[in-house]
Amino acid sequence: MTDYGADVGGSGSPFVRKGIVPNLFMWAFLIYFALPLFWLIVASTKTNSSLFSSAGFWFAHPFNLAENIRGVFSYDNGVFTHWLINSAIYAVVSAGGAAVLATLAGYGFARYEFSAKRMLFGTVLCSIMVPATALAVPTYLLFSKIGFVDNPLSVIVPSLVSPFGIYLMRIYAEQAVPQSLIDSARIDGAGELVIFARIASRLLAPAFVTVVLFTLVATWNNYFLPLVMLSNPKYYPLTVGLAQEYSLANAGGGVTLLDTVVIAGSLISIIPLVAAFLLLQRFWQSGLTAGAERY
């Protein structure tokens, strides 16, 4: 009997049949993305003298992680803590607001018919393709005309709009909120707000959490928008604060004591994101899976 499976693609190679080549590619990508994180962890444990020593990508003696962390929180009268709070406020408020607006817009696109619906949703899809950094300067010029720069709202308000969140929410709502369920609620006398608040919003919870997670990560890691909008250091998030302090301390060139502080601070700054992914992972995965079912 002919083994047609072995002839597909002209290969009976055991490497292809056993998935060795795809696994090699996956391992290559894993190493590529994990290597910077591993270096950050290793570098956070070193002293300034051993930071660029022959130890390279491995731990050196002495193990200085605790001292570096203390240096992070004691540097400049604890300004790192202030930046950390700023980042948390920007990220949480922006993520929550963006998820609420995306849920309302996505549900509206999914379950209501209105004029210019296709055109408006096409605009949303087109805006996904525009890099956020390309909008930072125009946004600054617009906000400066109304005196809305150099305050926390100049960072939060632009982050409330999430075109990808609207797209994801519409796709999810079409699958998760059946039209028959809405019609039944209308027959029972429920108003549109009651239907959304008591029925649709609960069914859309996984997608809501997914949008929260995506926006949280984007706002937490946002650098260019706060850099353009903010000039007062007391409003800086972690990204801008660490970069500004590092550039000022190293303006003369060479390695300074602030190198290990900035590296350890960068390591600490990713811990909240890791915690958010671990806590919201199951909602995130279910939201993406349901959104993909339409296709």
N, C-alpha and C positions, 0 to 999 in steps of 0.2 A: 504493500500500500504506500502511495506516494505521500511524503511529508511536505504538504504545501506550506505549512507554517515556516519551515526552514528556508523556503525559497523566496519568501516575501522580501522585497527590497534587494534581492540578489545576495542575501547573506544567510549563511548558516553558522555564522561566527558565534562561538560560545560567549564572547565578550558582549555582543549585542543581546543575545538571548537571556543572559543572566543580569543584564542591566548594569554592567560594569562601567560602560562609557557614561551613561547618565549620572551614575553615582559619583564618578570622578568630577563631572561638571558641578554637581551639587556641593561636593566637598571643596572644590576650588572657590565657589561663590561664598561658602560659609567662612573659609579662611580669609577671603578678601574683606568681608564685612566685619568679622570678629577681631581681626588683627589690630585695628586702631583702638578698639575697646580694651583688648588685652594689654596693649602698650600703656593706655591711660591708667589701668589698674596697677601695673608694675611701676610706672613712673611716680605714682602717688605714694609709693612706699619708700622712695629714695630720698637721700639728703641732696642738697644742692650740688655738692662736690661729686656725688656719684650719679647724678642725673644723666650726664652724657659720657659716662665712663665706658670702659670696655665690656661691662656687664650687658649692655645693649638691651635686648628684649627679655632679660631675666632679672630676678630680684637680686639686690645687692645688700651688703652688710654696711651699716646697721639697718634694721627694718624700722623706717621712720614714719609709718602711716599715722599713728596717734599724734605725734608731734606736728605733722603737717596739717591734720584736721584742726588741732588746737590753734595753729597759726592762721587758718582760714577764718575761724570765728572771732579771733582776737585782733585781726588786722584792721587798722584804721578805726578803732573803737567799735568794732563789730558791724561794719558797714555791709558785710556779706549777708548777715541775717536780715538787714533791711531790704537788700536786693532780693533775697529769697521770698520775703513776704510780698514784695511788689510783683514778682513773677507769679506767685500763687494767686494773687488777686486778679491780675490780668488774665491768666489762663482760665481760672474757674468761672469768672463772670462772663468772659468771652465765649467759653465753651457752652455754658448753660444758655446764654442768650442766643447764640447761633443755632443750637439744637432746637430751641423753642420755635424760632422763626422758620427754620428749615422744616420742622414738623408741620407747622401751619401751611406753609407754601406747598410742600410736597403733597399733603393731603388734599389741598385745594386743586392742584393739578391732576391728581389721580381720580378724584370722585366728583368733580363739578365740570360742567361745560359752560364756557363763556367766550366772548369774542376775543380774538387775537391770542387764544390759548397756545396755538402752535408757535406763533411768532415769539411770544414771551418765553416759552420753554426753550425754543431755539436760541434765544439770547442767553439764557442760563447756561446752555451747553457750550456756547461760544466763549462765555466768560471763564469757563473752567480752563480753557486753553491759554488764558492770559496769565503770565507769571505774576505772583503777588509783588515781587520787587519792582516790576515795571509800573505798578500803580502807586508806589510809595511817594514818589516825587509829585505826581499830579494831585494825590490826596493831600500832601503837605501844602501845596499852593492853594488848594480849595479851602482847607481848614484855616490857613493863615489869613485869608480874606475875611473870615468871620471871627478871628481871634480865638481859635479853638486849638492852638498848639501849646506844647509844653505843659500838659496836664494829663492825668491818667486816661481821661476819656478820649484823647487823641489816639491812643493805642487800642482802647477797647472797642470804640464804635466801628472802625473799619473791620475789626475781626468778627463782628456780629453777622456779617454777610458771608455765607458759605455756599457758593454755587454747587460744589460737589455734594454738600449735605442735602440740598434741595433735590438734586438729581437722585441721590440714593434713597431719599425718603419717598419720592414719588414711585420709584420702581418697587420699593418694599410695600408701600400702601396698596398698590394695585393687587398684590398677592395676599397681603395679610388682612385686609379689610374688605370682605366680600360685599358687593353691591346689594345682594339679597338681604344681608344683615342690616344694612342702612335702611333699605326700603321697609323692612319689618319694624324697625324702630320708629320710622315716620308714621306707619299705619297705627302704631300704638300711641301716637300723639307726641312723641319726643321732638323737641326742637333741634335745630342744627348744632347749636352750642352744646346741648345736652348729649347729643349723639357723639360729638367729638370728645367731650370731656369724660364721659362714662364708658364709652365703647371703643372708639377709634384710638384714643391716646393710650389705652392699656395694650391694645394689639400692636401698637407702633413702638412699644417700649424697647425692644431689642435694637431697632434702627436708631431710636433716640440716643441710646447709650453709645452706639457706634459713631454717630456724629459728634457726640460729646468727646469721645476719645480722640478722634481725628483732629478736632479743633483744639482740644487741650494740648496735644503734641505740637501742632503748628504754632499756636500762640506762645507756648513755653519756649520753643526754639527760635522764635522770631527775633531777628537781629536788625535787619535793615529798617523796618518801619519804626521801631523805637529810637533807633539811631538818628533818623531824620526828624522825628516828631519831638523828641525830648532834648532839652539842653540843661535842665536842672538835674544834678546827680541824685537828688533824693527821690526822683521818679524812675531811676534806671531799673530795668529788670536785670537778671543775672547775666544774660548774654552781653548786654552793652556794658554793664559795670565791670565785669571781669576783663573784657577786651580793652576798655579805656584805662583801667588801672595798670594793666600789663604794658600797654603801649607807652604810658607815661613813665613807668619805672624803668623800661628798657630803651628809653630814647637815646641814651648814650652808647648803646650796644653792649654786648657781652652778657654773661649770665648773672642774674641777681638773685637775692634771697626770695624775691616774689615769684620766681618761676615755679617752685614747688607749691606755693600757696595757690597760684592760678590753676595748676594741674589738679591739685586735690579738690579745689573748689569746683572744677569741671566735673570731677567724678561724683561729688556730692549732688551736683545739679541734675544728674540723670537718674538718681535714685527715685524721686517722685514719679518720673515717667515709667520706670520699670514697675513700680508698685501699682500704678494705674492700669498698665497692661495686664498684670497678673490678676487684679481684682475684677476687671471688666472683660476679660478675655472671652468668657463663654457668651456674653451678650454680643461682643464684637464679631465673633465667628458666626453666630446664628444670624446676625443682621446681614452680613455679606453673603451667606449662603442663600437666604431668602431673596435677596436682591438679584442674585445670579440666576434664579430659577426661571425668570421671565425669558431668558435667552437660552 
